[in-house]
Amino acid sequence: MLITFDRATYALRWAREVTAADIEAAGRHSSHVNGHRIAITAGARLGVDVTSRFRAAMSNLSGQHG
C-alpha cells in the first residue's frame, strides 16, 4: 500500500495497492532502509487506485469517534 498525504493539511492525496514485485521493479534497493525505495511519482502510477475506498474507510473511522 502506498499512501500520500498533503503536507500542509494532511488530507489524503491518493492511495494505491501495489504488489511487492511492482515496488522491486520500479525502485532500487537501499541498505539504509533494508528494502526498496521508489520515487513518489513512480508510485503514483503503480498498482490499483484505492483512494476512494481508503477515504470511505477513514470517514467511517472518524464517524465512530463523534
N, C-alpha and C positions, 0 to 999 in steps of 0.2 A: 504494500500500500504506500503510495506517495501522496502526501498532503501538503498543500501550501496555504499559508495564511497571509493576509495583508499586514505589512509590518507596522502600519500606523493604527489600524483598527482591530487587528487580529481576526477579522472576518475571514471565513473560508473563501479562498480563491478557487481552488479546484482539488479534486481527489481522484486518483487513478489506481485501479487494481492492476498490479504488474507482477509477472512471474519473475522468479529469481533468474531464470535463463535470460530474460529480456534485460534485466539490470546488468548481468555479467557481460552480455553482448554490447550494450550501449556504453558501459562505463570502463573504468580502469581500476585495477586493484590498488589499494592504498594500505601500506603497512601501518600507518598511523591509526586507522580505524579497523584494521584487520578485516577488510571487506572491500566491496566495490563502491566507488563513488561515481555519480553521474552529474552532468550539468542539469540544472533545473529546466532549461529549455528542451533538452533531450527527454527528460522525464515527462514533460507535458504532452509528448507525442506517443508515449508507450502505453501498452495495455488498454484497459477498458475504462472509459469515463464513468465514475460512480459518484460524481459531485451531487447530483440530486438526491441519491439515496443517503449519502452522508449528511447532507443538510437536513433531510427529514429525520434522521436518527438524532442529530443534535437538537432539533426542535422538540422532539419527543422527550429527550432527557431534560431540557430546560423547563418544559411544561410540568414535569414531576416535582420540581423544586418550588413551584409557585404556590 
